[in-house]
């Protein structure tokens, strides 16, 4: 058991008052108290006993009921009427063996009474019990005092925190005014917005914590439904503010490149199903059906978490504007395998509002079919995420019922010329087939070693991509890249190095020679496609890209 944060008062540290007009009786009592080891005070009558009680901290008083000047009974009455002496224990001694007198003493507040002549063993036992009881009572008082002091300190801390929050909120108000003044200076505003949002998030998080703490304390003390609703409402509003701030921060981080896209080939259909499952409660609430019509083979080169965020924003918006019993569709465009659409049966989007829909500079927000509110930042965030992916988001709906939001991912290039260099004919064939799965139109040239590759490159006007093995006879992959780098006509050829095992030193050499990636065989179609996307090998940029450290 953990030690209490205060020291208990030992029995030997307590003070006993002995009040008896009989000297013989006092000596007997003194001997017993000395054996116990307590401090003691002596009084020969009731008045002296009351003087001692007024001037000393007495833990236990042993009072003879009948004493001159002031009787023990009067002393007992006085003690129990004094609020400063409520913690003192009293044992009454009487020579009258009447039960009525004992009951009367107990009724006046005595903790115990003994009949004279006193049995020393019995007295010792009764005194020790009262002193132990007194010690335990004092421990309880000390513990309660400790709880009160701790609670006061916590309340002071909460008050201090609330004061700081109020000061920070006041600061936020001044910063917002400053932001409005420089609203036309876009670059400065962007930096300011990120700063304000960060400063807001910290105090608001503290507000939520403080409210929840107060809410919990109120529950333990018992309170009505009105207070419960008030606390829950405050928490909900602050959480909505935090969500808005997080969205603003995400937009600014994306714009400033502080959120990177960890892109890979993502199976889109399962991701859409996951988002629909997450929104199940909202769909049931509005009796809306969401159809995932995305083919199983749909793939997108994207950051799965960011793509999930985009899909969740779009489906949440579609639910917001869908009528009760409506239908939402998520499908892939038939003529574009890299375009994903979200269609609803809502009231549509006015043409006049479309140009501002994806801009956070001028927020556009409409209430939903059942009064749902938004912050107007969801679609601007989606636009920033798609832009970071090299893709786009737009509206393909017409004026009137229903809206269709279209996500377009960067396509792989068409009419690509690739040279595969490997002394193993089977490896060359496998790579060629994988390339045909990735590119809509591809022309693959094969070479068995570096010398043959150089000759074929010189006989043509070059290729869009060179994929070479490291270990080959006559001229290996490193020597091939070195010669290409020295050639004025071939040095801009993008290349990828393949090896049967990873070697950090060889990887660094390959990157220094201009290789876009250093990959370990075998390379299936999906792994090769991811590598090409990571190297930026898309329709917009087939060659001329600076080398980057891509290892797979």
Wavefront OBJ file of the C-alpha trace (Angstrom):
o trace
v 0.000 0.000 0.000
v 1.353 3.421 -0.936
v 2.372 5.730 1.901
v -0.038 8.531 2.726
v 1.206 12.080 2.046
v 1.121 12.936 5.778
v 2.446 11.439 9.019
v 0.087 9.724 11.476
v 0.269 10.924 15.075
v 1.617 8.084 17.271
v -0.103 7.193 20.572
v 3.001 8.299 22.502
v 2.705 11.756 20.925
v -0.829 12.279 22.261
v -1.737 14.240 25.394
v -4.013 12.942 28.158
v -5.695 15.196 30.747
v -6.167 13.596 34.205
v -8.816 15.489 36.237
v -9.594 14.064 39.687
v -9.740 15.681 43.126
v -8.381 12.462 44.743
v -4.602 12.449 44.945
v -4.504 8.645 45.290
v -6.692 8.289 42.219
v -4.496 10.735 40.271
v -1.339 8.718 41.129
v -2.952 5.509 39.868
v -3.959 7.234 36.651
v -0.538 8.851 36.200
v 1.208 5.481 36.567
v -0.985 3.897 33.893
v -0.510 6.811 31.482
v 3.265 6.747 32.014
v 3.302 3.035 31.213
v 1.490 3.747 27.958
v 4.051 6.466 27.242
v 1.774 9.479 26.627
v 2.157 13.086 27.647
v -0.222 14.103 30.432
v -1.643 17.117 32.253
v -2.989 17.180 35.863
v -6.107 18.973 37.159
v -7.459 18.764 40.725
v -10.866 20.226 39.867
v -13.142 20.983 36.925
v -12.070 24.609 36.546
v -8.374 23.695 36.237
v -9.368 20.978 33.764
v -11.209 23.540 31.603
v -8.194 25.895 31.761
v -5.894 23.106 30.523
v -8.315 22.248 27.701
v -8.443 25.907 26.643
v -4.656 26.311 26.546
v -3.450 22.888 25.348
v -4.224 20.384 22.585
v -5.792 17.561 24.581
v -6.484 14.269 22.794
v -8.118 12.395 25.734
v -9.622 13.682 28.971
v -10.158 11.339 31.966
v -12.739 13.166 34.154
v -13.948 12.339 37.625
v -17.684 13.021 37.475
v -17.767 14.616 40.922
v -15.156 17.341 41.581
v -15.224 20.624 43.559
v -15.700 24.080 41.986
v -16.732 22.682 38.580
v -17.912 19.076 38.291
v -16.796 16.581 35.645
v -20.306 16.647 34.225
v -20.074 20.413 33.657
v -16.662 20.023 32.042
v -18.119 17.371 29.715
v -21.015 19.648 28.753
v -18.613 22.540 28.060
v -16.309 20.409 25.932
v -19.114 19.062 23.769
v -20.515 22.558 23.194
v -17.126 23.916 22.116
v -16.682 23.467 18.287
v -12.889 23.571 18.731
v -12.971 20.471 20.963
v -15.183 18.153 18.898
v -12.298 15.784 18.215
v -11.339 15.214 21.874
v -12.228 11.859 23.506
v -13.597 11.717 27.079
v -13.631 8.879 29.629
v -15.747 9.549 32.711
v -14.908 8.027 36.137
v -17.637 7.611 38.714
v -17.994 5.978 42.126
v -21.764 5.663 41.615
v -22.632 2.262 40.195
v -25.992 3.533 38.920
v -26.610 2.575 35.302
v -28.643 5.722 34.811
v -25.613 7.925 35.529
v -23.520 6.030 32.980
v -26.243 6.380 30.367
v -26.519 10.083 31.187
v -22.757 10.565 30.686
v -22.846 8.788 27.358
v -25.795 10.947 26.374
v -23.787 14.077 27.210
v -21.050 12.953 24.816
v -18.695 10.775 26.844
v -16.906 8.129 24.804
v -16.634 5.688 27.739
v -17.125 5.482 31.502
v -15.557 3.385 34.298
v -16.622 2.633 37.841
v -14.428 3.229 40.884
v -12.458 1.579 42.327
v -10.634 1.377 39.026
v -9.221 -1.869 37.686
v -5.756 -0.830 36.354
v -5.794 -3.435 33.567
v -9.274 -2.425 32.441
v -8.383 1.268 32.568
v -5.206 0.677 30.596
v -7.198 -1.225 27.944
v -9.907 1.466 27.717
v -7.378 4.313 27.534
v -5.324 2.552 24.851
v -8.491 1.905 22.802
v -9.550 5.555 23.021
v -6.074 6.777 22.078
v -5.979 4.404 19.072
v -9.447 5.588 18.085
v -8.260 9.150 18.446
v -5.252 8.384 16.205
v -7.445 6.840 13.526
v -9.860 9.758 13.729
v -6.995 12.191 13.276
v -5.722 10.188 10.302
v -9.139 10.460 8.720
v -9.218 14.209 9.326
v -5.725 14.581 7.874
v -6.647 12.481 4.839
v -9.780 14.512 4.176
v -7.758 17.701 4.540
v -5.271 16.331 2.033
v -8.086 15.608 -0.426
v -9.478 19.117 0.006
v -6.029 20.684 -0.506
v -5.391 18.539 -3.567
v -8.769 19.467 -5.017
v -8.063 23.145 -4.404
v -4.717 22.840 -6.195
v -6.393 21.088 -9.146
v -9.078 23.754 -9.315
v -6.380 26.412 -9.295
v -4.574 24.636 -12.133
v -7.794 24.386 -14.144
v -8.525 28.054 -13.503
v -5.014 28.972 -14.614
v -5.377 26.820 -17.745
v -8.731 28.378 -18.598
v -7.212 31.831 -18.141
v -4.376 30.939 -20.522
v -6.891 29.579 -23.018
v -8.880 32.816 -22.825
v -5.685 34.790 -23.402
v -4.733 32.594 -26.359
v -8.250 32.884 -27.810
v -7.968 36.638 -27.481
v -4.624 36.431 -29.303
v -6.298 34.323 -31.994
v -8.886 37.052 -32.493
v -6.154 39.608 -33.115
v -4.417 37.259 -35.537
v -7.672 36.718 -37.451
v -8.052 40.471 -37.859
v -4.489 40.639 -39.158
v -5.231 37.829 -41.649
v -8.169 39.785 -43.067
v -5.923 42.806 -43.584
v -3.461 40.830 -45.714
v -6.063 38.597 -47.434
v -4.935 39.762 -50.899
v -1.313 38.795 -50.263
v -1.757 35.075 -50.955
v 1.730 33.824 -50.088
v 1.817 35.715 -46.765
v -1.751 34.689 -45.951
v -0.946 30.999 -46.452
v 1.860 31.128 -43.919
v -0.280 33.111 -41.485
v -3.190 30.710 -41.808
v -1.024 27.741 -40.909
v 0.325 29.613 -37.871
v -3.116 30.670 -36.644
v -4.559 27.184 -37.094
v -1.688 25.637 -35.139
v -2.078 28.152 -32.299
v -5.831 27.558 -32.212
v -5.581 23.790 -32.085
v -3.545 23.650 -28.891
v -5.888 25.738 -26.674
v -9.004 24.131 -28.131
v -7.608 20.694 -27.341
v -7.068 21.899 -23.785
v -10.643 23.253 -23.697
v -11.999 19.812 -24.634
v -9.870 18.141 -21.958
v -10.997 20.645 -19.314
v -14.678 20.296 -20.278
v -14.468 16.508 -20.154
v -12.782 16.703 -16.735
v -15.492 19.013 -15.403
v -18.148 16.829 -17.038
v -16.744 13.752 -15.304
v -16.588 15.523 -11.925
v -20.202 16.644 -12.298
v -21.313 13.096 -13.088
v -19.751 11.790 -9.887
v -21.593 14.437 -7.860
v -24.892 13.895 -9.660
v -26.508 16.450 -11.946
v -29.509 16.845 -14.210
v -30.001 16.237 -17.960
v -29.755 19.979 -18.697
v -26.145 20.154 -17.481
v -25.301 16.914 -19.329
v -26.712 18.301 -22.592
v -24.830 21.591 -22.087
v -21.439 19.860 -21.538
v -21.994 17.501 -24.483
v -22.985 20.399 -26.727
v -19.904 22.449 -25.834
v -17.647 19.443 -26.472
v -19.316 18.773 -29.839
v -18.882 22.377 -31.016
v -15.218 22.515 -30.010
v -14.565 19.168 -31.748
v -16.144 20.591 -34.924
v -13.787 23.568 -34.675
v -10.822 21.220 -34.272
v -11.912 19.238 -37.348
v -12.078 22.447 -39.359
v -8.625 23.469 -38.122
v -7.170 20.045 -38.999
v -8.590 20.356 -42.526
v -7.070 23.822 -42.927
v -3.716 22.536 -41.700
v -3.867 19.611 -44.142
v -4.530 22.013 -47.027
v -1.639 24.266 -46.059
v 0.747 21.338 -45.499
v -0.129 19.906 -48.883
v 0.388 23.277 -50.543
v 3.757 23.714 -48.820
v 4.819 20.128 -49.545
v 4.909 19.125 -45.873
v 2.599 16.142 -46.460
v 4.234 13.699 -48.835
v 2.310 11.231 -50.961
v 3.492 7.695 -50.190
v 2.162 6.460 -53.513
v 1.754 2.868 -54.564
v -0.637 0.851 -56.704
v -3.914 0.806 -54.813
v -6.837 -1.523 -55.446
v -9.613 1.085 -55.634
v -12.725 -1.107 -55.263
v -11.875 -2.460 -51.759
v -10.959 1.071 -50.646
v -14.356 2.380 -51.806
v -16.089 -0.502 -49.956
v -14.178 0.415 -46.786
v -15.339 4.046 -46.999
v -18.948 2.954 -47.599
v -18.750 0.651 -44.569
v -17.430 3.516 -42.455
v -20.402 5.687 -43.493
v -22.954 2.926 -42.865
v -24.617 4.749 -39.987
v -25.212 7.909 -42.060
v -26.576 5.943 -45.016
v -29.054 4.124 -42.738
v -30.075 7.394 -41.098
v -31.093 8.916 -44.462
v -32.143 5.584 -46.066
v -29.618 6.170 -48.882
v -28.125 3.303 -50.903
v -24.474 3.528 -52.030
v -23.463 1.295 -54.958
v -19.791 0.446 -55.454
v -19.632 -0.201 -59.202
v -15.846 0.057 -59.407
v -14.401 -2.976 -61.243
v -12.154 -5.221 -59.166
v -9.192 -4.636 -61.511
v -9.256 -0.834 -61.030
v -5.865 0.380 -59.845
v -4.638 3.877 -59.010
v -1.111 4.996 -58.244
v -1.888 6.898 -55.038
v -1.316 7.279 -51.335
v -4.010 4.963 -49.907
v -4.640 7.094 -46.800
v -4.986 10.328 -48.780
v -7.159 8.638 -51.419
v -9.349 7.263 -48.606
v -9.699 10.801 -47.267
v -10.780 12.089 -50.695
v -13.346 9.308 -51.161
v -14.728 9.828 -47.668
v -15.125 13.566 -48.280
v -16.884 13.009 -51.619
v -19.230 10.307 -50.308
v -19.996 12.370 -47.170
v -20.933 15.316 -49.424
v -23.051 13.060 -51.639
v -24.891 11.757 -48.545
v -25.364 15.295 -47.289
v -27.109 16.400 -50.499
v -28.958 13.152 -51.239
v -32.727 13.050 -50.670
v -34.133 10.428 -48.336
v -34.220 7.101 -50.200
v -31.706 8.332 -52.803
v -28.960 6.384 -54.582
v -25.226 7.182 -54.780
v -22.955 5.517 -57.349
v -19.175 5.142 -57.373
v -17.974 3.963 -60.775
v -15.105 4.023 -63.262
v -15.595 5.866 -66.529
v -15.941 3.391 -69.386
v -13.680 5.356 -71.729
v -11.054 6.251 -69.109
v -9.805 3.511 -66.743
v -8.041 6.137 -64.611
v -11.121 8.279 -63.923
v -13.325 7.588 -60.889
v -16.748 9.210 -60.443
v -19.077 9.785 -57.488
v -22.673 10.533 -58.554
v -25.638 11.474 -56.368
v -29.312 12.351 -56.899
v -29.213 15.637 -55.035
v -30.258 19.092 -56.166
v -27.126 19.660 -58.235
v -24.489 22.377 -58.176
v -25.227 25.852 -59.627
v -22.870 26.793 -62.458
v -22.131 30.126 -60.783
v -20.660 28.321 -57.754
v -18.469 25.779 -59.535
v -15.390 27.950 -60.033
v -15.099 28.499 -56.263
v -16.039 24.979 -55.160
v -12.450 23.686 -54.949
v -10.830 26.878 -53.627
v -10.299 27.498 -49.923
v -9.760 31.206 -50.655
v -13.526 31.607 -50.985
v -15.389 28.933 -49.091
v -18.611 27.631 -50.612
v -20.974 25.675 -48.363
v -24.640 24.737 -48.704
v -26.925 23.092 -46.146
v -27.813 19.469 -46.872
v -31.275 18.126 -47.647
v -31.969 17.810 -43.924
v -30.134 20.929 -42.798
v -26.676 19.327 -42.416
v -23.944 21.963 -42.142
v -20.403 21.885 -43.457
v -17.298 24.063 -43.297
v -16.689 24.372 -47.048
v -13.143 23.012 -46.749
v -13.648 19.359 -47.734
v -13.555 19.829 -51.509
v -10.584 22.269 -51.425
v -8.681 19.616 -49.439
v -9.639 16.975 -52.040
v -8.357 19.293 -54.781
v -5.016 19.775 -52.991
v -4.632 16.002 -52.496
v -5.380 15.253 -56.160
v -2.986 18.010 -57.239
v -0.267 16.470 -55.042
v -0.869 13.177 -56.897
v -0.482 14.869 -60.275
v -4.186 14.293 -60.907
v -7.309 16.457 -60.990
v -10.815 16.784 -59.599
v -13.697 18.406 -61.458
v -17.477 18.550 -61.815
v -19.090 16.852 -64.793
v -22.695 17.449 -63.752
v -25.074 19.774 -65.555
v -27.467 22.332 -64.059
v -30.337 20.526 -62.345
v -30.773 17.392 -60.231
v -27.783 15.240 -59.455
v -24.055 15.961 -59.284
v -21.072 13.984 -60.528
v -17.590 14.611 -59.128
v -14.774 13.133 -61.211
v -11.299 12.122 -59.998
v -8.671 11.827 -62.729
v -5.362 10.098 -61.988
v -2.236 10.658 -64.120
v -2.142 8.112 -66.960
v 0.803 6.039 -68.075
v 2.323 7.267 -71.369
v 1.266 5.891 -74.749
v 3.513 4.943 -77.670
v 6.420 4.158 -75.338
v 9.727 2.783 -76.615
v 11.545 0.646 -74.063
v 14.826 -1.262 -74.331
v 15.315 -4.321 -72.099
v 18.947 -5.412 -71.622
v 19.619 -8.823 -69.988
v 21.746 -11.836 -70.918
v 18.887 -14.149 -69.807
v 16.354 -14.436 -72.650
v 13.584 -15.610 -70.275
v 14.015 -12.523 -68.075
v 13.809 -10.299 -71.155
v 10.589 -11.957 -72.304
v 8.984 -11.668 -68.872
v 9.857 -7.957 -68.667
v 8.518 -7.380 -72.165
v 5.178 -8.997 -71.287
v 4.965 -6.973 -68.043
v 5.570 -3.760 -69.972
v 2.749 -4.665 -72.379
v 0.404 -4.990 -69.388
v 1.381 -1.573 -68.051
v 1.454 0.617 -71.170
v -1.445 0.932 -73.647
v 1.014 0.981 -76.555
v 4.646 -0.079 -76.111
v 7.492 -1.033 -78.413
v 10.046 -3.268 -76.665
v 13.586 -3.714 -78.019
v 15.740 -6.460 -76.498
v 19.539 -6.718 -76.105
v 21.667 -9.534 -74.604
v 24.444 -7.311 -73.155
v 25.716 -3.745 -72.926
v 27.584 -3.781 -76.241
v 24.488 -4.907 -78.172
v 22.423 -2.274 -76.362
v 24.829 0.558 -77.319
v 24.828 -0.605 -80.951
v 21.019 -0.718 -81.168
v 20.662 2.652 -79.432
v 23.039 4.245 -81.938
v 21.158 2.677 -84.874
v 17.896 4.295 -83.732
v 16.996 7.720 -82.403
v 17.019 6.433 -78.819
v 14.307 5.078 -76.467
v 12.015 6.506 -73.804
v 13.231 4.089 -71.127
v 16.140 1.691 -70.647
v 15.857 -1.267 -68.228
v 19.161 -3.078 -67.764
v 20.465 -5.995 -65.729
v 23.603 -5.406 -63.650
v 25.595 -8.598 -64.301
v 26.163 -9.368 -67.993
v 29.111 -10.596 -70.119
v 31.155 -8.312 -72.424
v 29.681 -5.100 -70.943
v 27.723 -5.080 -67.643
v 25.009 -2.660 -66.568
v 27.375 -0.194 -64.865
v 29.586 0.070 -67.927
v 26.482 0.518 -70.100
v 25.197 3.409 -67.966
v 28.683 4.999 -67.939
v 28.835 4.968 -71.763
v 25.286 6.344 -72.055
v 26.182 9.158 -69.645
v 29.197 10.108 -71.786
v 27.168 10.158 -75.033
v 25.772 13.611 -75.959
v 22.820 11.997 -77.786
v 21.965 9.305 -75.208
v 22.760 10.901 -71.820
v 19.142 12.018 -71.251
v 17.790 8.444 -71.560
v 15.950 7.433 -68.343
v 17.199 4.103 -66.989
v 16.388 1.524 -64.311
v 18.974 -0.906 -62.946
v 18.016 -4.519 -62.078
v 20.045 -6.896 -59.930
v 19.604 -10.369 -58.478
v 20.528 -9.049 -55.007
v 20.644 -5.732 -53.186
v 24.021 -4.056 -52.721
v 24.147 -0.582 -51.183
v 27.461 0.343 -52.824
v 26.298 -0.734 -56.290
v 22.995 1.067 -55.751
v 24.899 4.302 -55.030
v 27.076 3.819 -58.141
v 24.010 3.234 -60.323
v 22.291 6.364 -58.958
v 25.460 8.391 -59.553
v 25.414 7.226 -63.190
v 21.869 8.535 -63.626
v 19.699 5.504 -62.890
v 16.207 6.425 -61.723
v 15.885 3.282 -59.585
v 17.809 0.240 -58.381
v 15.503 -2.812 -58.174
v 15.940 -6.397 -57.086
v 14.604 -9.117 -59.380
v 12.119 -10.628 -59.984
v 9.950 -7.716 -61.219
v 6.266 -8.491 -61.761
v 3.946 -6.094 -63.567
v 2.636 -4.375 -60.417
v 6.092 -3.877 -58.913
v 7.391 -2.504 -62.208
v 4.413 -0.130 -62.541
v 4.964 1.202 -59.014
v 8.651 1.783 -59.752
v 7.836 3.668 -62.961
v 5.277 5.844 -61.163
v 7.712 6.565 -58.317
v 10.213 7.700 -60.928
v 7.626 10.097 -62.359
v 7.361 8.137 -65.618
v 3.850 9.288 -66.639
v 2.170 10.636 -69.759
v 3.247 14.174 -68.926
v 6.920 13.227 -68.549
v 8.462 10.276 -70.335
v 12.090 11.316 -70.018
v 14.499 13.934 -68.813
v 13.672 13.398 -65.118
v 16.417 13.898 -62.568
v 17.573 10.726 -60.776
v 16.021 9.866 -57.438
v 16.748 7.153 -54.894
v 14.049 4.571 -55.566
v 14.773 1.067 -54.320
v 12.424 -1.868 -54.680
l 1 2 3 4 5 6 7 8 9 10 11 12 13 14 15 16 17 18 19 20 21 22 23 24 25 26 27 28 29 30 31 32 33 34 35 36 37 38 39 40 41 42 43 44 45 46 47 48 49 50 51 52 53 54 55 56 57 58 59 60 61 62 63 64 65 66 67 68 69 70 71 72 73 74 75 76 77 78 79 80 81 82 83 84 85 86 87 88 89 90 91 92 93 94 95 96 97 98 99 100 101 102 103 104 105 106 107 108 109 110 111 112 113 114 115 116 117 118 119 120 121 122 123 124 125 126 127 128 129 130 131 132 133 134 135 136 137 138 139 140 141 142 143 144 145 146 147 148 149 150 151 152 153 154 155 156 157 158 159 160 161 162 163 164 165 166 167 168 169 170 171 172 173 174 175 176 177 178 179 180 181 182 183 184 185 186 187 188 189 190 191 192 193 194 195 196 197 198 199 200 201 202 203 204 205 206 207 208 209 210 211 212 213 214 215 216 217 218 219 220 221 222 223 224 225 226 227 228 229 230 231 232 233 234 235 236 237 238 239 240 241 242 243 244 245 246 247 248 249 250 251 252 253 254 255 256 257 258 259 260 261 262 263 264 265 266 267 268 269 270 271 272 273 274 275 276 277 278 279 280 281 282 283 284 285 286 287 288 289 290 291 292 293 294 295 296 297 298 299 300 301 302 303 304 305 306 307 308 309 310 311 312 313 314 315 316 317 318 319 320 321 322 323 324 325 326 327 328 329 330 331 332 333 334 335 336 337 338 339 340 341 342 343 344 345 346 347 348 349 350 351 352 353 354 355 356 357 358 359 360 361 362 363 364 365 366 367 368 369 370 371 372 373 374 375 376 377 378 379 380 381 382 383 384 385 386 387 388 389 390 391 392 393 394 395 396 397 398 399 400 401 402 403 404 405 406 407 408 409 410 411 412 413 414 415 416 417 418 419 420 421 422 423 424 425 426 427 428 429 430 431 432 433 434 435 436 437 438 439 440 441 442 443 444 445 446 447 448 449 450 451 452 453 454 455 456 457 458 459 460 461 462 463 464 465 466 467 468 469 470 471 472 473 474 475 476 477 478 479 480 481 482 483 484 485 486 487 488 489 490 491 492 493 494 495 496 497 498 499 500 501 502 503 504 505 506 507 508 509 510 511 512 513 514 515 516 517 518 519 520 521 522 523 524 525 526 527 528 529 530 531 532 533 534 535 536 537 538 539 540 541 542 543 544 545 546 547 548 549 550 551 552
